Amino acid sequence: MVKPDALTLLNTRPQHQAAHLTRLAEHAGVEVLACPTIEIEPQALPESAATCFKRFDKIVFVSRNAVSVLQQLFQAKGLASPPFGESAQCFAIGQATQQALQAQGWPLASLDIKRFVSEDLLATEALQDLQGQRCLIVKGEGGRPTLKAGLENAGADVEEWLIYRRRPAAFCAQAWSKFQSVAHPVVLASSLQAWSNLVAMVTETETDSRETHPKNAQAWLFLQDIIVFSERIESAIREQGWRGRIFVVPQQSDDGVLSALKQISMQS
């Protein structure tokens, strides 16, 4: 069995989100190499955001970036926090998003669910009969239409605020070079875009790096262990040729990643 300290995690989280996971993993004896593949770029709020926000009955945040960026944008308007209405309820997609909402102290709906995914959220009693209610989805560019369609099917008037966009980060050439030489490399893909960006970066730089790493970098990458945040990501990367082991986190959070690392260590 591989000892925990033989694992090396390629942490592809955005730079501003990576520190907590790095501390957790290193405390558990895992080496961590920072390799952000995504940068978060805030976008402008609607002009009427400060006045219309309080009219929403239910606000769904699709990521912890949605939580932090919304707070940042309202603070830029001179407000301490978003102006929630008296009966407003917040909902989260993802365990990390739930934790971010709790940390902000925003009005969080009390739900008895184990998986913070769109399908399970839409099945809760709180989102069944939404006739006459206004719902807001706070998100970045892209994503699945499942959530919006589900809320509309329940009778809600749904609005989406696209408050940030993701763009590829600069390639972590030094970390990647070291990662190719470690005893037991483990990749992290918290989103399909994070994985796609990594593959694109590796492919684009492969020709330039052949003098130091003559092996086919993408082929080598596709043989490694990878931790992903959902079965959907697992299926997508498997269809695109991933041949290594894939570990789906038990919960979409840093603690979930740590659990997956322990599982990899035990099964190696």
N, C-alpha and C positions, 0 to 999 in steps of 0.2 A: 504494500500500500504506500502511495506517495504521501510523505509528510505534508501537513498544511503549509509549512514554510517553503516547500518546493514549488508551490503554485505561484504563477505571476499573472496578475489580472491587467488586461489592457482596458483602462477606464475611459470609455468613449463619451461619457457624459459631458454636457457643456461645462466650461471651466467654472462658472459660478455655482454649479450644482455638485461638483465632484468631490469637494473637500471632506464632507461628512462620510461618504462611502469609503474614501481613501483611509480615513482614520479607523473606521470599523474593521476594514480588511487587514490593515497593517497590525492592528491590535490582535487579530486572530492569527498572525504569523504569515500573512500573504503579502508578497511583494506587489506593489502597484506601480504601473507606468501610466502617466497621464497622456491621453491621446484624444482630446475633444474632437469630434467630427462635425459638430453643429455649433453655430453661434446663434443667439437669440437677438433679434432686432425688433424693438418695440415699434408699433405703428400708432397713429393718432386715434384718439377716441372720437366718436361722432360729436359734432358740434354741440348737440343738445344733451350730451351724456349726463352732465351734472343735474339737470332738471328731470330727465326722463327715467333715470336709473331707479329712483324710488318708486316708480309705478310697476316695476316687475314683481310678480308674486313668487316666482321660482327662478333661481339663477344656477345654472349648471356650469361647472368649471371642468374642462377636459384635461387639464394638466396643472402641475404646480407652477409652471411658467405662467399660466393664465392667472393664477392667484397673485403671484409676485408682480407681474407686469401691470395688472389692473390697479393694484395698490400704488405702484410707482406712478402711473399715469394720472390718477386722481390727486396724488400728492403734488404733482407738477401743476395741477389746477388750483392749488392752495387748500385742498381738503385733506384732513387727517386720514380719512378712509372713505371708501365708497358710501354714498348716502342711501343706505338700505331703507325700504319702507317698513312700516311697523309690523307687517305680517310676512315679510320676506323670508324665504328659506333657501339655503345654499345646499347644493348637491355636488358630489365629486365623482369624477371618473379616475380611478386609480387610488391605491392606498396612500401613496405619497401626496396626492392632491388633497385627500381627506385630512392628512396630518398638517398640511400647509394651511388649510382652512381653520383647523383647530388652533393652530399657533397664532393666527390673526385674531381669533376670538369673534369671527363673523357668525351670523345666525345659521347654524348648521342643523339640517334636518336629522332627526334621530331615525336611523334605519337599521333593520336587522338583516344585513346581507353579509356574505363572506367574500364575494368577488365584486369589486367596484368597476364593473364593465357595463357598457351601454345596455346590453340585453337584460342583465340582472337589475339594473337601476330602473329601467322602464317597466319591469314586472312588479315593482313595489306598489303598495296600496296608495302611497302618497302621490303617485303619478298616473293613476287610473282614470279619474274623471276630472278633466281640466277645462271643461266648458267655461268660457268667460274669463279664463286666467291668462295672464301674460307671462311668457317664459323667455328667459335670455340664456343663450349659450355663449360662454366666453371661451375663446379658442384662438389658435393660430391658423395660418393658412393651411388648406388641405384637410385631410381627415375623411372619415366615413360619413355618409348621410343618415346612418341608422338612428342616431339620437334625435335629430330634427324631425325626421319622418315619424318616429314613435310618439313624440310629444304632440305633433299635429294630429296624429290619429286619435289621440286621447282628447282632442278638442281644443288644445291650447293655441293661442296666437304666439308664434315663435319668432324671435329675432336673434340673429347671430352677430356678435362683435368679433371681428378678426383683429386682435390687438397686437399680434406679433407675427413675425415670419422667421422661419429657420433658413439659414444659409450655411453652406459648407465652411468649416473652419480651415485654417491653414494646416497643412499636413505636418504631423508630428514625426518628422524624419528620424530624429535621434532616438525617440522612444521606440519607433517601429524597428529600427536597426537592432536595438538591444532585445526587443521582444522576440525576434526571429532566432535568437541564440539561447534563450532560457530553457530550463529543464522541462517545465510543464506550463506552456502558454494557455491562457484562458481569455477569451474575448467576451466583452459585454456589449449587448445590443438592446438598449432600452426602447428603441423604436426601429421600425423598418427603415426609416430615413437615415438613422445613425449608422446602421449596417451598410446601406447602399452607398453612403458617402465614404465609408471606410474602404469598401471594395473599389470604388472609383479612384480614390487617392492611391491605393496600392497599385492598381493597374496603370495609372498615369505615370507613376514614378518608377515602375518596374524596370524599364529600359535603362534609366540613369543609375540604378542601384545594382546592376548585374555584376559589376566588377567586384563589389564587396559581398553580394549575396547572389551567386549565379543561379540558384534554384528559382523556379517559377514561383513568384511570390503569391499570386492569387491561388494557385493550386495548393501551395503549402498552407495558406490561410484556411482554405476550405476543408482541411483535414483536422483542424484543431477543435478543442472543446469550446462551446459558446454558451453563454447565459443570455436568455431572451425573456422579454416581459409578457409574452402571451403565446397561446397556441397558434394564433393567426400569423405571428412573426415566424414561429417555428415552421409552419407549413410553407410560407412564402420562400424562406431561404432554402428549405429542403428542395423545393421545386426548381430553384435556381442553381442547384448543384452542390449544396453543402453536404460533405461526406463525414464530417466529424460528429461527435456526440453533441446533442442539444439538450440543455437543461432549462426548463421553464420555471421561473421563480414562483414560489407558493403564494407570494403577495407582491404587488408592484411597489416596492419600496427598497431602501438600502438594506433593511433587515432581511428582505426577501433575497437579495443578491448574496448576502452573507450565508443564508441557509443553503443556497445553491452551491456556493463555494465549498461548504462543509460536505455536501452530498458528493461533489466531484472528488474531494479528498478521500472520502470513504470508499468510493467505487473505483479508485485507481490502484 
